[in-house]
Every structure is written in C-alpha cells, then in structure tokens.
Amino acid sequence: MATNMQQLDDGHSRSPMRDSILAGLANYIDAGSIVAGSAALALWAELYKMSTTTIGLIGAFSANAISAGVGALIGGILCDRFGRKKIYQYDMLFYAFGMAWLTFAVAPWMIILGFVLVGLAVGADIPASWSLIAELAPKRERARYSGVAQILWYLGPVVVLGLGLLLASLGILGIRIIFAHLLVLALVLTLLRSKMHESRYWEEAMAGEDHAARADWRQLLQPRYLKPMLFLIGMYGFWNLWAGTNGFFFPYILRTVGGQTQEASVLLQALNFGVGILSIIFIFMRFSDRVNQRALFLVSALMQMVGMSLLAIFPLTGGVAVVHILIMATAVGFGAQSFFQLWSAELFPTLLRSTAQGVMFAVVRIGLGIFSFFVPYLTATGFHTLAWILVGFLGLSALIGWLGAPRNEGKSLEEIEAERAAVA
C-alpha cells in the first residue's frame, strides 16, 4: 500500500496529467453552460417576451445555481461510496440529454428544464473531478494540477463567447449552435473517460476493513470537519454570490444598463476569461505550491474589491467596463475559485472528500440560486445598489479567507491528513 501511494505521490501513476485534463473538462462544460446561457439570456428575453420573474427563474435554476448544487450533493456522496469513475464516466450522458433541451428550446419552460438537467449533471461531476485531480497530483504540484482544471473552466467561456461573437448575426440560431457544440463535447468526453482509471487513493481506502465507517457522511458533523466546511462555505459562498451574478448576468447588464451591443458585451466577457487564464498560468500555477497561500489569497481579494468598486462609483461605460475586467480577471485567476478547489480537496480524508465537496458546493450554489432570482429586480431599481452589495460580498469573502486559510503548500495529502488527525 505504501509503495503504491508513494508512486502516486511522485506522479508515476497512470497518465496523471491526461486523466486530470479529462476530469477537468467538467469545468469546461460547467462554465461553458453558464456563459452560453448568459450570452443567450438577452436574446431569449426578447424572443419569448420573458418577464422579470422568468429571467430570475432561469438564473436561479440554471447550471450556475440550484440544480448544480443538488447535483453536487448527490454526486459527492455517490462518488465516495462507489468511486470517482462511476460518476465521471456516465454523468456526461445525462448532461448531453439536458443540453439537447437547450439546443432545441422553443419555449421558456424548455429552457428552464434544460438548465435543471444540465446543472444536475455538472454538479455531480465537480466533486468527482476535483477529488480525482487532487489525488492524482504529486504533493508539490497539487496547485499546478488544480490550475489546469481552472484553465479549462476559463477556456469554456472563451470558446463559447468567441463562437457567440462569430455567430452573433445568426441570432437564436447562433445560440443553438453554441449549445450543440457542448452537447457533442459531452458525448465525446463520455467515450474518452471510459478509458480512465479509478483513483488509487480511493481504491486503497476502500480496501481497509473500516472503510464503511470512514465513509459515513455523518462524520462531517464532527468539529474537525465541520469547522473547515464552514470556513470554505463562507469564503467561497460570498465570493460566488459575486461570481455567479457576474458570470450569468453581466452581458445582460451590459446590454440593458450599459447600453452595449450584443457583440460588445460578448467581446468584453471573452476578454475577462482570457486575462483570467493568463493569471492562472503565471501566478496561481507558478506560485501557489511554494508561497504563503494566505497572503496570495488576500492580495487577490483586495484587488477584486477595488475592481468591483469601480462599477459602484462610476457610470457603466465601455472604458470603465474594460478597466474593471482587467483588474478583476487578473485577481480572480489566483483567488477564491482556485483556492476553493485546492483547499476543499486537502482538508478532508479520501472517503469523505467528495461528500464534503458536494455538500459545500450545494450550499454555495443553492445560495447563489436564491440570490440570482432577485438580481433582475435589484438591477431594475438601480445597478449601483447591486454593485455595492457585490463589493460587500467580496469583502466578507476576503475576511473569512484571511482568517481561515490553511498553509498546506508542499505537503502530501497523507501528511495533511496525519497533521489534522493529530490535532483532533
């Protein structure tokens, strides 16, 4: 057992980077679904004469929010009980079925149904893929491997928004083509993932005589697990209220509040994700395995508060939007999203890792869904009010992250678990 785990820790497992990329493609389709919906929202609202309530429901039950949270909760438990491969091998078929509803939607109810199904699938995939990536990575490269998944999260929107820009003249047909590309990718990913291997960490843990007791989700109620869960829910949850609102509604806000064209709003979103990729590569992946992660997180959080304050103080012109995006995208690349993936895998043992991630992801996404329902109403009463609320969310995330951030850079998962067991 020790020999196998050492081989895994040294990165000599079965094609760890290839499998990490295949697992991380869950991030691509998750973010791609969210941003495809955001690019389509204004067109759908106009074509189907949607009310503010309907727009709020789409945001609340989209792949960005409640349905993804429910999927993560269910998928996380199943992932620890039956293995990572069982989840990530088949949930893409479910995703493709949901994406078909969005591709061929001709009524608002079909859009809502499609997003619910897609959200359930991507939600289930997230804890499986994030756990697998952490368990594949060598101990001094865990942030680098996690960063690959985050790049794929950003690449999805870049591709989707690039297609949106190229196909803007086609109107709703262009949106259907964008959704169709995600449908096809899900089917291809199902085939590629069929050749992946199960996590050796999970296999070794399940070989233990007490594996059933160690996989009992009720253990998460113990203080040694409940405390890091509450920390991560607070840090990531408040940040995600900003991120989810920004990701799904920003193009809609640019068009309805900022007076931008569909093409300009899509281009600004693509710039945002393109800069974010560079930040992940040159800051998060390069430094997070070696430097003080708490300090790195705080720098990112403060930058985001400054960037969001620009929208609260100044009129939403094209120039202000560009400066806002450059600051925010740089900061977000090495901020809460990246660290949540990393820390949520590190702070829990193997047979509770996916369950904990699923519970936390569910709380965060469902909270976002509830808030998203009210975003159109808040925007209608004044965008600057919404902007200040989002600045406040970022400030709370920064405070919680600074107070609770762990220092696990350079440690193996076994070392982290042993240290936490000794403290408990």
C-alpha positions in Angstrom: 0.0 0.0 0.0 2.7 2.4 1.0 4.6 1.7 -2.3 1.5 2.3 -4.4 0.7 5.6 -2.6 4.4 6.7 -2.9 4.2 6.1 -6.7 1.1 8.1 -6.9 2.5 10.9 -4.9 5.6 11.0 -7.1 3.4 11.4 -10.1 4.1 8.0 -11.6 0.5 6.9 -11.8 -1.4 6.0 -14.9 -1.1 9.2 -17.1 -1.9 11.6 -14.2 -1.9 14.8 -16.3 -4.0 13.2 -19.1 -6.6 11.9 -16.6 -6.6 15.3 -14.8 -7.4 17.1 -18.1 -10.2 14.7 -18.9 -11.5 15.1 -15.3 -11.0 18.9 -15.5 -13.1 19.1 -18.7 -16.1 19.1 -16.3 -15.0 22.7 -15.5 -15.1 23.5 -19.3 -18.6 22.3 -19.8 -19.8 23.8 -16.4 -18.5 27.3 -17.2 -19.4 26.9 -20.9 -23.0 26.1 -19.9 -23.2 29.1 -17.6 -21.7 31.6 -20.1 -23.7 30.2 -23.1 -26.8 30.8 -21.0 -25.6 34.4 -20.2 -24.9 35.1 -23.9 -28.4 33.8 -24.8 -30.3 35.4 -21.9 -31.0 38.8 -23.6 -32.0 37.2 -26.9 -34.3 34.7 -25.1 -35.9 37.5 -23.1 -36.6 39.5 -26.3 -37.7 36.5 -28.4 -40.0 34.9 -25.9 -41.1 38.1 -24.2 -39.9 36.9 -20.8 -41.0 38.6 -17.6 -38.5 39.6 -14.9 -39.8 36.6 -12.9 -39.0 34.1 -15.7 -35.5 35.6 -16.1 -35.0 35.2 -12.4 -36.1 31.6 -12.5 -33.7 30.8 -15.3 -30.8 32.3 -13.3 -31.9 30.5 -10.1 -32.3 27.0 -11.6 -29.5 27.3 -14.2 -26.3 25.2 -14.3 -24.9 28.1 -12.3 -27.0 27.7 -9.2 -29.6 25.4 -7.5 -29.7 22.4 -9.9 -25.9 22.3 -9.8 -25.9 22.4 -6.0 -28.4 19.5 -5.8 -26.3 17.5 -8.3 -23.1 18.1 -6.4 -24.8 16.9 -3.1 -26.0 13.7 -4.7 -22.9 13.1 -6.8 -20.4 13.8 -3.9 -22.0 11.1 -1.7 -22.1 8.5 -4.6 -18.6 9.4 -5.6 -17.2 8.4 -2.2 -19.4 5.4 -1.9 -18.9 3.9 -5.4 -15.8 5.6 -6.7 -14.9 8.6 -8.8 -15.0 6.7 -12.1 -18.7 5.7 -11.7 -19.7 9.3 -11.6 -17.4 11.0 -14.2 -17.9 8.2 -16.8 -21.7 8.4 -17.1 -22.9 11.8 -16.0 -21.9 13.4 -19.3 -24.7 11.4 -21.0 -27.1 13.0 -18.6 -25.6 16.4 -19.4 -26.0 15.8 -23.2 -29.7 15.0 -22.6 -30.2 18.2 -20.8 -28.2 20.2 -23.4 -30.4 18.8 -26.1 -33.4 20.6 -24.5 -31.5 23.9 -24.5 -30.3 23.4 -28.1 -33.8 22.9 -29.4 -35.7 25.0 -26.9 -38.8 26.9 -28.4 -40.4 28.0 -25.1 -39.2 29.3 -21.7 -40.2 26.1 -19.9 -37.9 24.1 -22.1 -35.0 26.4 -21.2 -35.6 26.0 -17.5 -35.9 22.2 -17.8 -32.7 22.1 -19.9 -30.8 24.1 -17.3 -32.0 22.0 -14.4 -30.9 18.8 -16.1 -27.5 20.3 -17.2 -27.0 21.7 -13.7 -27.6 18.3 -12.1 -25.0 16.7 -14.3 -22.3 19.3 -13.9 -22.9 19.5 -10.2 -22.4 15.7 -9.8 -19.2 15.9 -11.9 -17.5 18.6 -9.9 -16.7 16.7 -6.7 -15.7 13.7 -8.7 -13.3 15.6 -10.9 -11.8 17.8 -8.2 -11.2 14.8 -5.9 -9.6 12.9 -8.7 -7.3 15.7 -9.7 -6.1 16.2 -6.1 -5.5 12.5 -5.7 -3.5 12.3 -9.0 -1.2 15.2 -8.4 2.3 15.0 -6.9 2.4 16.7 -3.5 4.4 19.7 -4.7 2.3 20.2 -7.8 -1.2 20.0 -6.4 -1.9 23.7 -7.2 -0.5 23.2 -10.7 -2.8 20.3 -11.4 -5.7 22.2 -9.9 -4.8 25.2 -12.1 -5.1 23.0 -15.2 -8.8 22.4 -14.3 -9.2 26.1 -13.6 -7.8 26.9 -17.1 -10.4 24.6 -18.6 -13.1 26.4 -16.6 -11.9 29.7 -18.2 -11.4 28.1 -21.6 -15.0 27.1 -21.9 -16.3 30.7 -21.7 -13.6 31.9 -24.1 -14.6 29.3 -26.7 -18.3 29.9 -26.1 -18.1 33.7 -26.2 -15.8 33.5 -29.3 -18.5 31.4 -31.0 -21.1 33.9 -29.8 -19.2 36.8 -31.4 -18.7 34.9 -34.7 -22.4 33.8 -34.8 -24.0 36.9 -33.4 -25.5 37.8 -36.7 -27.4 34.5 -36.7 -29.4 35.4 -33.7 -31.0 32.5 -31.9 -29.6 30.0 -34.5 -26.1 31.0 -33.4 -27.1 30.3 -29.7 -28.4 26.8 -30.8 -25.1 26.1 -32.5 -23.2 27.0 -29.3 -25.3 24.7 -27.2 -24.9 22.0 -29.8 -21.1 22.1 -29.5 -21.4 21.5 -25.8 -23.7 18.6 -26.4 -21.2 17.0 -28.8 -18.3 17.5 -26.5 -20.2 15.8 -23.7 -20.7 12.7 -25.9 -17.0 12.7 -26.9 -15.9 13.1 -23.3 -18.0 10.1 -22.3 -16.1 8.0 -24.7 -12.7 9.3 -23.6 -13.4 8.9 -19.9 -14.3 5.3 -20.4 -10.6 4.5 -20.6 -9.7 6.4 -17.4 -8.7 4.6 -14.2 -10.1 4.8 -10.7 -8.3 6.9 -8.1 -5.7 4.7 -6.3 -6.3 6.8 -3.1 -10.0 5.7 -3.2 -9.1 2.1 -4.0 -6.6 1.8 -1.1 -9.1 3.5 1.3 -11.9 1.1 0.3 -9.6 -1.9 0.9 -9.4 -1.0 4.6 -11.6 -3.0 7.0 -13.2 0.1 8.4 -14.0 1.8 5.1 -17.7 1.8 5.7 -17.4 3.8 9.0 -14.8 6.2 7.5 -17.1 6.9 4.5 -20.1 7.7 6.8 -21.2 11.3 5.9 -22.3 11.9 9.5 -18.6 12.2 10.3 -18.7 15.6 8.7 -20.6 16.9 11.7 -17.6 16.4 13.8 -15.8 19.6 14.8 -12.6 18.7 12.9 -14.5 18.5 9.6 -17.4 21.0 10.3 -15.0 23.9 11.0 -13.2 23.7 7.6 -16.5 23.2 5.9 -18.0 26.3 7.4 -14.8 28.2 6.6 -14.9 27.1 2.9 -18.6 27.7 2.6 -18.2 31.3 3.9 -15.1 32.1 1.9 -16.3 30.6 -1.4 -20.0 31.3 -0.8 -19.8 35.0 -0.5 -17.3 35.2 -3.4 -19.6 33.0 -5.5 -22.5 35.4 -5.0 -20.4 37.9 -6.8 -19.1 35.5 -9.4 -22.4 33.8 -10.2 -24.1 37.1 -10.6 -21.3 38.5 -12.8 -20.9 35.4 -14.9 -24.6 34.8 -15.7 -26.0 38.4 -15.8 -23.0 40.6 -16.8 -23.7 40.5 -20.6 -27.4 41.1 -19.8 -26.5 44.1 -17.5 -24.1 45.5 -20.2 -26.9 45.5 -22.7 -29.7 46.7 -20.6 -27.8 49.1 -18.2 -24.6 49.9 -20.0 -26.2 50.2 -23.5 -23.7 47.9 -25.1 -24.4 45.9 -28.2 -24.6 42.1 -28.1 -21.3 41.9 -29.9 -19.6 44.3 -27.5 -20.9 42.6 -24.4 -19.7 39.2 -25.6 -16.3 40.6 -26.5 -15.9 42.1 -23.0 -16.7 38.8 -21.4 -14.2 37.0 -23.6 -11.5 39.5 -22.6 -12.4 38.7 -18.9 -11.8 35.0 -19.3 -8.7 35.4 -21.5 -7.0 37.5 -18.9 -8.0 35.1 -16.2 -6.3 32.2 -18.0 -3.0 34.2 -18.1 -3.4 34.9 -14.3 -3.9 31.2 -13.5 -0.8 30.2 -15.6 1.6 32.8 -14.4 0.5 33.4 -10.8 -1.6 30.6 -9.3 0.1 27.6 -11.0 3.6 29.1 -10.6 3.5 30.3 -7.0 0.7 28.5 -5.1 2.7 25.4 -4.4 5.6 27.4 -2.9 4.5 30.6 -1.3 2.2 31.7 1.5 -1.2 30.9 0.2 -3.0 33.1 2.8 -1.1 36.1 1.6 -1.7 35.3 -2.1 -5.4 34.9 -1.4 -5.6 38.3 0.4 -3.9 40.1 -2.5 -6.4 38.7 -4.9 -9.4 39.5 -2.6 -8.3 43.2 -2.2 -7.8 43.6 -5.9 -11.3 42.3 -6.5 -12.9 44.7 -4.1 -11.2 47.6 -5.8 -12.2 46.4 -9.3 -15.9 45.9 -8.3 -15.9 49.3 -6.6 -15.3 50.9 -10.0 -18.8 49.8 -11.1 -20.3 51.0 -7.9 -18.8 54.5 -8.2 -18.6 55.3 -11.9 -21.2 55.1 -14.8 -21.1 51.8 -16.6 -19.3 53.0 -19.8 -17.2 50.8 -22.1 -13.9 52.2 -20.7 -14.9 51.6 -17.1 -16.0 48.0 -18.0 -12.6 47.3 -19.6 -10.6 48.6 -16.6 -12.9 46.6 -14.3 -12.4 43.5 -16.3 -8.6 43.7 -16.4 -8.4 44.2 -12.6 -11.0 41.5 -11.7 -9.8 38.9 -14.2 -6.2 39.1 -13.0 -7.2 38.8 -9.4 -9.8 36.1 -9.8 -7.2 33.8 -11.6 -5.4 33.3 -8.3 -8.3 33.9 -6.0 -11.2 32.2 -4.3 -12.3 29.8 -7.1 -8.8 28.3 -7.5 -8.2 28.1 -3.8 -11.6 26.5 -3.0 -10.9 23.7 -5.4 -7.4 23.2 -3.8 -8.4 23.5 -0.1 -11.7 21.6 -0.4 -9.7 18.6 -1.5 -6.9 19.0 1.1 -8.9 19.4 4.2 -10.9 16.1 4.2 -9.9 12.4 4.1 -10.3 10.3 1.0 -13.6 8.7 1.8 -15.2 12.0 2.8 -13.5 14.2 0.3 -16.1 14.2 -2.5 -19.0 14.2 0.0 -17.7 17.3 1.7 -17.1 19.0 -1.6 -20.6 18.1 -2.7 -22.2 19.4 0.5 -20.2 22.7 0.3 -20.8 23.1 -3.4 -24.5 22.5 -2.9 -24.8 25.1 -0.1 -22.9 27.7 -2.2 -24.8 27.1 -5.5 -28.2 26.9 -3.9 -27.5 30.2 -2.0 -26.5 31.7 -5.3 -29.7 30.4 -6.9 -31.8 32.1 -4.3 -29.9 35.4 -4.7 -30.0 35.1 -8.5 -33.8 35.1 -8.5 -33.7 38.7 -7.1 -30.9 40.1 -9.3 -33.2 41.3 -12.1 -35.3 43.2 -9.6 -32.2 44.7 -8.0 -30.8 45.8 -11.4 -34.2 47.4 -12.2 -34.1 49.5 -9.1 -30.5 50.7 -9.8 -27.4 48.9 -10.9 -25.1 50.9 -8.5 -27.0 49.4 -5.5 -26.4 45.9 -6.8 -22.7 46.8 -7.3 -22.2 47.9 -3.7 -23.9 44.7 -2.5 -21.4 42.7 -4.5 -18.5 44.7 -3.1 -19.7 43.8 0.3 -19.8 40.1 -0.6 -16.2 40.3 -1.8 -15.2 41.9 1.4 -16.8 39.2 3.6 -15.1 36.5 1.5 -11.7 38.3 1.9 -12.1 38.5 5.7 -13.1 34.8 6.1 -10.4 33.7 3.7 -7.7 35.6 5.5 -8.7 34.3 8.9 -9.1 30.7 8.0 -6.7 29.9 5.1 -4.6 26.8 5.7 -0.9 26.5 5.0 -0.5 23.2 3.1 1.8 24.2 0.3 4.3 21.4 -0.4 2.6 18.8 1.7 1.2 15.4 0.5 -2.4 14.5 1.2 -1.2 11.9 3.7 0.8 14.5 5.6 -2.1 16.9 5.7 -4.5 14.2 7.0 -2.0 13.0 9.6 -1.5 16.5 10.9 -5.2 17.1 11.1 -5.8 13.8 12.9 -3.1 14.6 15.4 -4.7 18.0 16.2 -8.1 16.4 16.6 
